[in-house]
Amino acid sequence: MITANPVSFVVLFFISQKGEKKMGMMQSELIEKGLKQAFIHEIEEENTRRSKKKKERLSRREIEDLM
């Protein structure tokens, strides 16, 4: 006999971006409340980069033009 925790059991009726976002939000709420144990890949890592801006990179032709 298979038993499941009814709190962490979620049924998806449709698949769309909104549905996936809602599913993710619901799972994160369950994890925050301690009703569901997070898997390692579900734990988000903070972005530890110092600069949030992407560095501008010139093409080879642009570098040659500058010289």
LUMVODO-71925 format. One record per residue: residue number from 1; residue in three letters; x negated, y, z of N, C-alpha, C in turn. Coordinates in steps of 0.2 Angstrom, whole numbers, plus 5000, padded with zeros to 4 digits. Last residue first. Layout:
BEGIN
ATOM  lumdo  fike   n_x   n_y   n_z  ca_x  ca_y  ca_z   c_x   c_y   c_z
ATOM    NUM   ala     X     Y     Z     X     Y     Z     X     Y     Z
...
// end
This chain:
BEGIN
ATOM  lumdo  fike   n_x   n_y   n_z  ca_x  ca_y  ca_z   c_x   c_y   c_z
ATOM     67   met  4791  5254  4832  4784  5254  4832  4782  5258  4826
ATOM     66   leu  4804  5253  4830  4802  5257  4835  4795  5259  4835
ATOM     65   asp  4805  5242  4821  4807  5249  4819  4804  5254  4824
ATOM     64   glu  4802  5232  4829  4797  5234  4823  4799  5241  4821
ATOM     63   ile  4813  5231  4837  4807  5232  4840  4802  5235  4835
ATOM     62   glu  4823  5228  4827  4823  5235  4831  4817  5236  4834
ATOM     61   arg  4819  5215  4824  4819  5221  4819  4819  5227  4822
ATOM     60   arg  4821  5208  4835  4814  5209  4833  4814  5215  4828
ATOM     59   ser  4833  5217  4846  4831  5212  4841  4824  5213  4839
ATOM     58   leu  4833  5220  4864  4832  5222  4857  4830  5217  4852
ATOM     57   arg  4844  5219  4877  4838  5216  4873  4838  5218  4866
ATOM     56   glu  4848  5225  4892  4849  5226  4885  4843  5223  4882
ATOM     55   lys  4855  5215  4905  4849  5218  4903  4850  5219  4895
ATOM     54   lys  4870  5217  4913  4866  5213  4908  4861  5217  4905
ATOM     53   lys  4872  5221  4930  4872  5223  4923  4868  5218  4919
ATOM     52   lys  4870  5218  4943  4876  5215  4939  4876  5216  4932
ATOM     51   ser  4856  5213  4951  4859  5218  4946  4865  5214  4942
ATOM     50   arg  4853  5202  4959  4853  5209  4962  4857  5214  4957
ATOM     49   arg  4863  5187  4961  4858  5192  4957  4859  5199  4959
ATOM     48   thr  4871  5179  4967  4866  5182  4971  4861  5186  4967
ATOM     47   asn  4887  5175  4968  4882  5177  4963  4877  5181  4967
ATOM     46   glu  4891  5161  4978  4891  5168  4977  4886  5170  4972
ATOM     45   glu  4900  5147  4973  4894  5150  4975  4894  5157  4974
ATOM     44   glu  4914  5138  4978  4911  5143  4974  4905  5146  4977
ATOM     43   ile  4918  5121  4979  4915  5126  4983  4912  5131  4978
ATOM     42   glu  4920  5111  4970  4926  5116  4971  4923  5122  4975
ATOM     41   his  4910  5102  4971  4910  5106  4965  4916  5111  4965
ATOM     40   ile  4912  5095  4983  4906  5099  4982  4907  5104  4976
ATOM     39   phe  4929  5097  4988  4924  5093  4985  4918  5098  4984
ATOM     38   ala  4938  5100  5003  4935  5103  4997  4929  5098  4995
ATOM     37   gln  4952  5093  5010  4945  5094  5011  4942  5096  5004
ATOM     36   lys  4966  5102  5016  4963  5098  5011  4956  5099  5011
ATOM     35   leu  4970  5110  5026  4974  5104  5025  4972  5100  5019
ATOM     34   gly  4963  5121  5030  4961  5115  5032  4965  5109  5031
ATOM     33   lys  4967  5133  5024  4971  5131  5030  4968  5125  5033
ATOM     32   glu  4958  5133  5013  4957  5138  5018  4961  5136  5025
ATOM     31   ile  4963  5122  5006  4957  5121  5008  4956  5126  5014
ATOM     30   leu  4976  5128  5002  4976  5122  5006  4969  5121  5009
ATOM     29   glu  4971  5138  4994  4975  5140  5000  4975  5134  5005
ATOM     28   ser  4965  5131  4984  4961  5135  4988  4964  5137  4994
ATOM     27   gln  4977  5126  4978  4971  5121  4981  4967  5125  4986
ATOM     26   met  4983  5137  4974  4986  5133  4979  4981  5128  4982
ATOM     25   met  4974  5142  4964  4976  5146  4970  4979  5142  4976
ATOM     24   gly  4974  5132  4955  4968  5133  4958  4969  5137  4965
ATOM     23   met  4988  5133  4951  4985  5126  4954  4979  5128  4958
ATOM     22   lys  4988  5145  4945  4992  5144  4951  4989  5138  4955
ATOM     21   lys  4979  5142  4934  4977  5147  4939  4981  5146  4946
ATOM     20   glu  4987  5133  4928  4980  5131  4930  4978  5136  4936
ATOM     19   gly  4998  5141  4924  4998  5135  4928  4992  5133  4931
ATOM     18   lys  4991  5150  4916  4995  5152  4922  4996  5147  4927
ATOM     17   gln  4987  5142  4905  4982  5146  4909  4985  5148  4916
ATOM     16   ser  4996  5126  4907  4995  5133  4903  4989  5136  4908
ATOM     15   ile  5006  5113  4908  4999  5115  4908  4998  5121  4903
ATOM     14   phe  5019  5109  4919  5017  5111  4913  5010  5113  4913
ATOM     13   phe  5020  5103  4932  5026  5102  4927  5024  5104  4920
ATOM     12   leu  5010  5095  4943  5010  5100  4938  5016  5099  4933
ATOM     11   val  5012  5093  4961  5014  5090  4954  5014  5096  4949
ATOM     10   val  5001  5089  4974  5004  5094  4970  5006  5091  4963
ATOM      9   phe  4998  5084  4990  5000  5081  4984  5004  5087  4980
ATOM      8   ser  4994  5089  5002  4989  5090  4997  4992  5087  4990
ATOM      7   val  5005  5084  5010  5003  5092  5009  4999  5093  5003
ATOM      6   pro  5005  5071  5010  5010  5074  5006  5009  5082  5005
ATOM      5   asn  4992  5060  5007  4994  5066  5012  4999  5070  5008
ATOM      4   ala  4997  5043  5004  4994  5050  5002  4996  5055  5007
ATOM      3   thr  4993  5026  5003  4996  5032  5006  4993  5038  5004
ATOM      2   ile  4997  5011  4996  4993  5017  4995  4997  5022  4999
ATOM      1   met  4996  4994  5000  5000  5000  5000  4996  5006  5000
// end
